[in-house]
Amino acid sequence: MLAFVSSCGLAGIEGFGVAVEVNLAHGMPLFEIVGLPDASVKESRERVRAALKNSGFQFPAERMTVNLAPADLKKEGPAFDLPIALGILACMGLIEQSALEGVCVLGELSLNGAVRPVRGALPMVISAMEQGVKRFLLPRDNAGEVSCIEGAEIWPVTTLCGAVRHLTGELPIEPIAPVAYQTLISRRQIAEDFCHVKGQSKAKRALEIAAAGGHNVLMIGPPGSGKTLMARCMPTILPDMTFEEALEATRIHSVAGSVPLTGLLTERPFRSPHHTASHASLVGGGLNALPGEISKAHNGVLFLDELPEYRRDVLEALRQPMEDGFVTITRVSAQSTYPSRFVLVCSMNPCPCGNLGSRTKQCRCTPNEIRRYLNRISGPLLDRIDMHIEVESIPAEKLSDTSLSEPSASIRKRVEAAREVQRARYGDSGIHCNAELNARTLAGACKLTPSAQALLTASTEGMKLSNRAYTRILKVARTICDLDGVELIGEDQIAEAVQYRTLDRKYWG
């Protein structure tokens, strides 16, 4: 007897179709899985055997061969447990082959027959839809992340017996009702808000500019000045993700196994890895080349607190993804490319003790200690950070003030208006915001008045800035113009953009 079950595999954030072929033949009892399976797929033999027996089915005492086609692509993960089990039951005549046609099956089996969630359900369902498959049998815990895909008929299952009863028509499963993306957005709850940030009007202005143009930010200030709180508020002033952006971000989290219980991501990701994070955990890697923190922050914010405390090689690994918007991870057994377009927000103290420039405490660090501390951040990385913000400590009288400042919703309206101007300017060029301007488009988008050009040239020469820092100032000035509703970049916009680079001269110059 021969049975066929459609399933799906995972390669990076892309899925590919897998035909699970099960053959029963007379001979010595044998259970063999072929088709380039990894160790977790080979272990399916024991999980499937125990799940069938504990679900009340008799395991066949014959020669059984399972082929996962195409045989030249490596198969990883336990998602083939359920299709293998259903293929065995189809070979035994307990399920009609016609009931399995046109159905993509995914799911890990527990030893008692329960169906567990799998990693990467969303990209696998999307790939199967592109290949013409419309019906899916997958774990109930994966239903949330795929419920918003239009045209897909999703049957959530919790046990192997439930899947069999559905396919035999004994107890059909009702497909889950699709949920509109706008409905998911309306249900979200925002934890942080700029209205709770006391003072820091200059820092808030700078973060508003960063959100409007997608610029990277470095906040320098003493401990307890509110740097972390403002960084956590950053996603609340970014524009809402489009449905396509939400799908792209959720696909990455689905591959990494970090999809929230709500399913599709409705808030822009905010990732804050600890400063002890390794190169592989931040950029991505491991045996199967899984996405790292920079890819999990795609379309969102990557926050690096205490920036000088990170290892030098970890920070330097950020340079290429920050420029390219993607990272390619190559291993002996796998190669994957993940998008990594994020807003980088960093924070640090001005010196090891944190009191340099404080109005209330005296710094106890020597000049050499301060220099060594600041030199932990390389010049090339600093060049890629568009804005350097000095954050001062808040006086006690402001901390005791119970009034609320401007909420994130008001700031986000101005940010969205500026982003709309940028969308109209760049159209279908592939540029989403001013921070993504390249050498080909920079001159056309950033036109200056003669006085503004003279100020920019004098500032660059006087502060001994690099060519990259020059273009970053131009991009920030372009964003300030978009917020102010001005088309031509003038002296005021250049002056404000230059002041966000003064740390080049003050600390590193």
C-alpha positions as CSV (number, residue, x, y, z in Angstrom):
1,M,0.0,0.0,0.0
2,L,1.2,3.5,-0.8
3,A,-0.2,6.8,0.6
4,F,0.7,10.5,-0.1
5,V,0.3,13.4,2.4
6,S,1.2,17.0,1.5
7,S,3.3,18.9,4.0
8,C,5.8,21.7,4.1
9,G,9.5,22.3,5.1
10,L,11.4,25.4,6.1
11,A,14.5,27.1,4.7
12,G,15.2,30.4,6.3
13,I,12.0,32.3,6.3
14,E,10.7,30.6,3.2
15,G,8.7,27.4,3.0
16,F,8.9,24.6,0.4
17,G,6.5,21.8,-0.4
18,V,7.2,18.4,0.9
19,A,5.4,15.2,-0.3
20,V,5.3,12.6,2.5
21,E,5.2,9.2,0.8
22,V,4.4,6.2,3.0
23,N,4.8,2.7,1.7
24,L,3.8,-0.6,3.5
25,A,5.2,-3.8,2.1
26,H,5.5,-7.5,3.3
27,G,8.8,-8.3,5.0
28,M,10.6,-8.0,8.3
29,P,9.2,-5.2,10.5
30,L,11.1,-2.0,9.7
31,F,10.4,1.7,10.0
32,E,12.8,3.8,7.8
33,I,12.6,7.5,7.0
34,V,14.5,8.7,3.9
35,G,14.7,12.0,2.0
36,L,17.6,13.8,3.7
37,P,16.1,14.0,7.2
38,D,17.9,15.6,10.2
39,A,18.1,14.0,13.6
40,S,14.7,15.5,14.8
41,V,13.0,14.0,11.7
42,K,14.6,10.6,12.3
43,E,13.3,10.6,15.8
44,S,9.8,10.9,14.4
45,R,9.8,7.1,14.2
46,E,9.6,6.7,18.0
47,R,7.1,9.6,18.5
48,V,4.8,8.4,15.7
49,R,5.0,4.8,17.0
50,A,4.1,5.7,20.5
51,A,1.4,8.3,19.5
52,L,-0.4,5.7,17.3
53,K,-0.4,3.0,20.0
54,N,-1.5,5.4,22.8
55,S,-4.2,6.8,20.5
56,G,-5.8,3.3,20.1
57,F,-4.4,2.4,16.7
58,Q,-2.4,-0.7,15.9
59,F,1.1,-0.1,14.6
60,P,1.7,-2.2,11.5
61,A,4.2,-5.0,11.9
62,E,5.5,-4.8,8.3
63,R,8.3,-3.1,6.3
64,M,7.5,0.6,6.2
65,T,9.3,3.2,4.3
66,V,8.7,7.0,4.5
67,N,10.1,9.2,1.8
68,L,10.2,13.0,2.2
69,A,10.3,14.4,-1.3
70,P,12.2,16.2,-2.8
71,A,15.0,14.2,-1.5
72,D,17.8,16.8,-2.2
73,L,16.5,19.3,0.3
74,K,17.3,18.9,4.0
75,K,14.2,18.4,6.2
76,E,14.4,19.8,9.7
77,G,12.1,19.8,12.7
78,P,9.2,17.7,14.1
79,A,6.5,19.2,11.8
80,F,6.4,15.9,9.8
81,D,5.1,13.8,12.7
82,L,1.4,14.3,12.0
83,P,1.6,13.8,8.2
84,I,3.7,10.6,8.7
85,A,1.2,9.2,11.2
86,L,-1.8,10.1,8.9
87,G,0.1,8.5,5.9
88,I,0.5,5.2,7.9
89,L,-3.2,5.2,8.8
90,A,-4.0,5.8,5.1
91,C,-1.8,2.8,4.1
92,M,-3.7,0.7,6.6
93,G,-7.0,1.8,5.1
94,L,-8.3,3.8,8.1
95,I,-8.3,7.0,6.1
96,E,-9.3,7.5,2.5
97,Q,-6.5,8.9,0.2
98,S,-9.1,11.3,-1.3
99,A,-9.6,12.9,2.1
100,L,-5.9,13.9,2.2
101,E,-5.7,15.3,-1.3
102,G,-5.3,19.1,-1.4
103,V,-4.6,19.3,2.4
104,C,-1.3,20.5,3.8
105,V,-0.6,18.8,7.2
106,L,1.8,20.1,9.8
107,G,2.3,19.1,13.5
108,E,4.5,17.6,16.1
109,L,3.1,14.6,18.0
110,S,3.4,14.0,21.7
111,L,3.8,10.4,22.9
112,N,0.2,10.4,24.1
113,G,-1.1,11.5,20.7
114,A,-1.5,15.2,21.4
115,V,-0.5,17.6,18.6
116,R,2.0,20.2,19.5
117,P,2.8,23.5,17.8
118,V,5.6,23.8,15.3
119,R,8.1,26.5,14.4
120,G,7.6,28.4,11.2
121,A,3.9,27.7,10.6
122,L,3.2,31.1,9.0
123,P,5.9,31.1,6.3
124,M,5.1,27.4,5.5
125,V,1.4,28.2,5.1
126,I,2.2,31.3,2.9
127,S,4.4,29.2,0.7
128,A,1.8,26.5,0.4
129,M,-0.8,29.1,-0.6
130,E,1.5,30.3,-3.3
131,Q,1.6,26.7,-4.6
132,G,-2.2,26.5,-4.8
133,V,-2.9,24.7,-1.5
134,K,-6.0,26.2,0.3
135,R,-6.7,23.7,3.1
136,F,-4.5,23.2,6.1
137,L,-4.5,20.8,9.1
138,L,-2.2,22.1,11.8
139,P,-1.9,22.5,15.6
140,R,-4.4,24.7,17.4
141,D,-1.6,26.6,19.0
142,N,-0.4,27.7,15.5
143,A,-3.9,28.8,14.4
144,G,-3.5,32.3,15.8
145,E,-0.5,33.3,13.6
146,V,-2.1,32.1,10.4
147,S,-5.7,33.2,11.0
148,C,-5.3,36.5,9.1
149,I,-4.3,34.8,5.8
150,E,-7.1,35.4,3.3
151,G,-8.4,32.4,1.4
152,A,-6.9,29.8,3.7
153,E,-9.2,27.2,5.3
154,I,-7.5,26.3,8.6
155,W,-8.5,23.2,10.6
156,P,-7.0,23.4,14.1
157,V,-6.3,20.0,15.7
158,T,-5.3,19.1,19.2
159,T,-5.0,15.3,19.0
160,L,-4.2,12.6,16.4
161,C,-7.6,11.0,17.1
162,G,-9.2,14.4,16.3
163,A,-7.4,14.7,13.0
164,V,-8.5,11.1,12.0
165,R,-12.1,11.7,13.0
166,H,-12.1,14.9,10.9
167,L,-10.6,13.3,7.8
168,T,-13.0,10.3,8.0
169,G,-16.0,12.6,8.5
170,E,-16.9,11.1,11.9
171,L,-16.4,14.5,13.7
172,P,-15.6,17.3,11.3
173,I,-13.6,20.3,12.6
174,E,-14.9,23.7,12.1
175,P,-12.4,26.0,10.3
176,I,-11.3,29.0,12.3
177,A,-12.8,32.3,11.4
178,P,-10.4,34.7,9.7
179,V,-9.5,37.8,11.7
180,A,-8.9,41.1,10.0
181,Y,-5.7,42.9,10.6
182,Q,-7.4,46.1,11.7
183,T,-9.4,44.2,14.3
184,L,-6.1,42.9,15.7
185,I,-4.7,46.4,15.9
186,S,-7.8,47.7,17.7
187,R,-7.3,45.1,20.4
188,R,-3.6,45.9,21.2
189,Q,-2.6,47.6,24.5
190,I,0.3,49.9,24.7
191,A,2.4,49.5,27.8
192,E,4.7,52.5,27.6
193,D,3.8,56.1,26.7
194,F,5.8,59.3,26.4
195,C,3.3,61.1,28.6
196,H,5.0,59.5,31.6
197,V,8.5,60.8,30.7
198,K,9.3,63.8,32.9
199,G,11.1,66.7,31.1
200,Q,13.6,65.8,28.5
201,S,12.1,68.0,25.8
202,K,15.3,68.0,23.7
203,A,15.6,64.2,23.8
204,K,11.9,63.8,22.9
205,R,12.4,66.1,19.9
206,A,15.4,64.1,18.8
207,L,13.5,60.8,19.1
208,E,10.6,62.2,17.2
209,I,13.0,63.1,14.4
210,A,14.5,59.6,14.5
211,A,11.1,58.0,14.3
212,A,10.0,60.2,11.4
213,G,13.1,59.4,9.3
214,G,14.0,56.0,10.6
215,H,17.4,57.3,12.0
216,N,19.6,55.5,14.5
217,V,20.1,57.2,17.9
218,L,22.7,57.2,20.7
219,M,21.6,58.6,24.0
220,I,24.4,59.6,26.4
221,G,23.6,60.6,30.0
222,P,24.0,59.8,33.6
223,P,22.3,56.8,35.2
224,G,18.6,57.3,36.0
225,S,18.1,60.1,33.5
226,G,15.3,58.2,31.6
227,K,17.2,56.8,28.7
228,T,15.8,53.3,28.9
229,L,12.2,54.6,29.5
230,M,12.4,56.8,26.4
231,A,13.8,53.9,24.3
232,R,10.9,51.7,25.4
233,C,8.5,54.4,24.3
234,M,10.1,54.6,20.9
235,P,7.8,52.0,19.2
236,T,4.7,53.9,20.4
237,I,5.5,56.9,18.1
238,L,6.4,54.8,15.1
239,P,3.7,54.5,12.4
240,D,1.5,51.4,12.5
241,M,2.9,48.5,10.5
242,T,1.1,47.7,7.3
243,F,-0.3,44.2,6.9
244,E,2.6,43.3,4.7
245,E,5.1,44.5,7.3
246,A,3.3,42.6,10.0
247,L,3.4,39.4,8.0
248,E,7.1,39.9,7.3
249,A,7.9,40.5,10.9
250,T,5.7,37.6,12.1
251,R,7.4,35.2,9.7
252,I,10.8,35.9,11.3
253,H,9.4,35.4,14.8
254,S,7.6,32.2,13.6
255,V,10.9,30.8,12.3
256,A,12.6,31.7,15.6
257,G,9.7,30.2,17.6
258,S,8.9,33.5,19.4
259,V,5.4,34.3,18.0
260,P,3.2,35.9,20.8
261,L,0.0,34.2,21.9
262,T,-2.0,36.8,20.0
263,G,-0.6,35.4,16.8
264,L,0.2,38.1,14.2
265,L,2.4,40.9,15.4
266,T,0.5,44.2,15.6
267,E,3.1,46.3,17.5
268,R,6.4,47.0,16.0
269,P,9.0,44.7,17.6
270,F,11.2,46.0,20.4
271,R,14.2,43.9,21.1
272,S,16.6,44.6,24.0
273,P,19.4,42.0,24.2
274,H,21.6,42.0,27.3
275,H,25.1,43.3,26.9
276,T,26.5,39.8,27.4
277,A,24.8,38.6,24.2
278,S,27.0,36.6,21.8
279,H,27.7,37.3,18.2
280,A,25.3,34.4,17.1
281,S,22.5,35.5,19.3
282,L,22.6,39.1,18.1
283,V,23.2,38.6,14.4
284,G,21.9,35.0,14.0
285,G,23.4,31.7,13.5
286,G,23.7,28.4,15.4
287,L,23.6,25.0,13.8
288,N,20.5,25.7,11.7
289,A,21.3,29.4,11.0
290,L,18.4,30.8,12.9
291,P,17.5,34.6,13.0
292,G,19.1,36.7,15.7
293,E,18.0,39.8,17.6
294,I,18.7,42.2,14.7
295,S,16.2,40.2,12.5
296,K,13.7,39.8,15.3
297,A,13.8,43.6,15.4
298,H,13.0,43.9,11.7
299,N,10.4,46.8,11.1
300,G,10.9,47.8,14.8
301,V,13.5,48.9,17.3
302,L,16.7,47.3,18.5
303,F,17.7,48.8,21.8
304,L,21.3,48.3,23.0
305,D,21.5,49.5,26.6
306,E,25.0,50.2,28.1
307,L,26.5,50.2,24.6
308,P,30.2,50.2,25.6
309,E,29.7,47.0,27.7
310,Y,29.0,44.9,24.6
311,R,31.8,42.9,23.1
312,R,33.7,44.7,20.4
313,D,33.2,41.9,17.8
314,V,29.5,41.8,18.5
315,L,29.1,45.6,17.9
316,E,31.2,45.5,14.7
317,A,29.0,42.7,13.3
318,L,26.1,45.3,13.2
319,R,27.8,47.5,10.7
320,Q,26.9,45.6,7.5
321,P,23.3,44.8,8.4
322,M,22.7,48.4,9.4
323,E,23.8,49.5,5.9
324,D,22.3,46.6,3.8
325,G,19.0,46.0,5.7
326,F,19.5,42.2,5.7
327,V,22.0,39.7,7.0
328,T,23.2,36.4,5.4
329,I,24.1,33.6,7.7
330,T,26.2,30.8,6.3
331,R,26.9,27.5,8.1
332,V,28.2,24.2,6.9
333,S,24.7,22.7,6.8
334,A,22.6,25.8,6.1
335,Q,22.6,29.3,4.6
336,S,19.8,31.8,5.3
337,T,19.1,35.4,4.5
338,Y,17.0,37.4,6.9
339,P,15.8,41.0,6.7
340,S,17.1,43.3,9.4
341,R,15.8,46.8,8.7
342,F,15.4,48.4,12.2
343,V,15.8,51.6,14.1
344,L,18.9,51.3,16.3
345,V,18.5,53.0,19.7
346,C,21.5,52.9,22.0
347,S,22.3,54.3,25.4
348,M,25.4,54.8,27.4
349,N,26.9,56.7,30.3
350,P,29.4,59.5,29.6
351,C,32.1,57.8,31.7
352,P,32.6,54.6,33.8
353,C,31.2,56.2,36.9
354,G,28.4,57.9,34.9
355,N,28.8,61.4,36.5
356,L,30.8,63.2,33.8
357,G,29.0,66.5,33.1
358,S,26.5,66.0,36.0
359,R,25.2,69.1,37.8
360,T,24.8,67.3,41.1
361,K,27.7,64.7,41.4
362,Q,31.4,64.9,40.7
363,C,33.0,62.6,38.3
364,R,35.7,60.4,39.8
365,C,37.2,59.0,36.6
366,T,40.6,59.9,35.2
367,P,40.9,61.2,31.6
368,N,42.5,58.0,30.6
369,E,39.7,55.9,32.1
370,I,37.1,58.1,30.2
371,R,39.1,57.7,27.0
372,R,39.3,53.9,27.3
373,Y,35.6,53.8,28.1
374,L,34.5,55.8,25.1
375,N,37.0,54.1,22.7
376,R,35.1,50.8,23.2
377,I,32.8,52.2,20.4
378,S,34.6,52.3,17.1
379,G,34.5,55.2,14.8
380,P,32.9,53.3,11.9
381,L,30.0,52.2,14.1
382,L,29.6,55.7,15.5
383,D,29.5,57.0,11.9
384,R,26.5,54.8,11.3
385,I,24.5,56.3,14.2
386,D,22.8,59.4,12.8
387,M,22.0,61.2,16.0
388,H,23.9,61.6,19.3
389,I,21.7,63.0,22.1
390,E,22.9,64.3,25.5
391,V,20.4,63.4,28.2
392,E,20.6,65.3,31.4
393,S,19.3,64.2,34.8
394,I,15.9,65.5,35.9
395,P,15.7,67.9,38.8
396,A,13.7,66.7,41.8
397,E,10.9,69.3,41.4
398,K,10.1,68.0,37.9
399,L,10.0,64.4,39.2
400,S,7.4,65.4,41.8
401,D,5.2,67.0,39.1
402,T,2.1,64.9,38.7
403,S,1.0,66.5,35.4
404,L,1.4,64.4,32.2
405,S,3.5,65.5,29.2
406,E,2.6,65.1,25.5
407,P,1.3,61.6,24.9
408,S,2.8,59.2,22.3
409,A,-0.4,59.4,20.2
410,S,0.1,63.1,19.5
411,I,3.8,62.6,18.6
412,R,2.9,59.7,16.3
413,K,0.5,61.9,14.3
414,R,3.3,64.2,13.4
415,V,5.6,61.2,12.6
416,E,3.0,59.7,10.4
417,A,2.5,63.0,8.5
418,A,6.2,63.2,7.9
419,R,6.3,59.5,6.7
420,E,3.4,60.2,4.3
421,V,5.5,63.0,2.8
422,Q,8.4,60.6,2.3
423,R,6.1,57.9,0.8
424,A,4.8,60.5,-1.7
425,R,8.4,61.6,-2.5
426,Y,10.0,58.2,-3.0
427,G,7.0,56.3,-4.5
428,D,7.9,52.8,-5.7
429,S,11.6,53.3,-5.5
430,G,12.0,50.9,-2.6
431,I,12.9,53.6,-0.1
432,H,10.7,53.6,2.9
433,C,12.2,56.6,4.8
434,N,14.9,59.2,4.7
435,A,17.4,57.1,6.5
436,E,17.4,54.7,3.5
437,L,18.5,57.3,1.0
438,N,21.5,56.2,-1.0
439,A,24.1,58.0,-3.1
440,R,21.9,57.8,-6.2
441,T,18.9,59.5,-4.6
442,L,20.5,61.7,-1.9
443,A,21.2,64.7,-4.1
444,G,17.7,64.8,-5.6
445,A,15.9,64.5,-2.3
446,C,18.2,66.8,-0.2
447,K,18.4,70.1,-1.9
448,L,19.9,72.9,0.1
449,T,19.9,76.7,0.1
450,P,23.4,78.2,-0.6
451,S,23.6,79.4,3.0
452,A,22.7,75.9,4.3
453,Q,25.3,74.4,2.1
454,A,28.0,76.8,3.4
455,L,27.0,76.0,7.0
456,L,27.2,72.2,6.4
457,T,30.6,72.5,4.7
458,A,32.0,74.6,7.5
459,S,30.6,72.3,10.2
460,T,32.0,69.2,8.5
461,E,35.4,70.7,8.1
462,G,35.5,72.2,11.6
463,M,34.3,69.0,13.4
464,K,36.5,66.8,11.1
465,L,33.5,64.6,10.2
466,S,33.7,61.7,7.8
467,N,31.9,61.6,4.5
468,R,29.3,59.2,6.0
469,A,28.6,61.6,8.9
470,Y,28.1,64.3,6.2
471,T,25.4,62.3,4.5
472,R,23.8,61.4,7.8
473,I,23.5,65.1,8.7
474,L,21.8,65.7,5.3
475,K,19.3,62.9,5.9
476,V,18.5,64.1,9.4
477,A,18.0,67.7,8.0
478,R,15.7,66.3,5.3
479,T,13.6,64.7,8.1
480,I,13.4,67.9,10.1
481,C,12.1,69.6,6.9
482,D,9.4,67.0,6.5
483,L,8.3,67.5,10.1
484,D,8.3,71.3,9.6
485,G,6.5,71.1,6.3
486,V,9.4,72.7,4.4
487,E,10.7,71.4,1.0
488,L,14.1,73.1,0.7
489,I,16.7,72.5,3.4
490,G,17.7,75.7,5.1
491,E,20.2,76.9,7.7
492,D,17.8,76.1,10.6
493,Q,17.4,72.5,9.7
494,I,21.2,72.0,9.1
495,A,22.0,73.7,12.4
496,E,19.7,71.4,14.3
497,A,21.0,68.3,12.5
498,V,24.6,69.3,13.2
499,Q,23.9,69.7,16.9
500,Y,23.1,66.0,17.0
501,R,26.7,65.3,15.9
502,T,28.5,67.5,18.4
503,L,29.5,64.4,20.4
504,D,32.0,63.6,17.6
505,R,33.8,66.7,18.6
506,K,33.2,66.8,22.3
507,Y,34.2,63.2,23.2
508,W,35.8,61.5,20.2
509,G,37.2,64.5,18.3
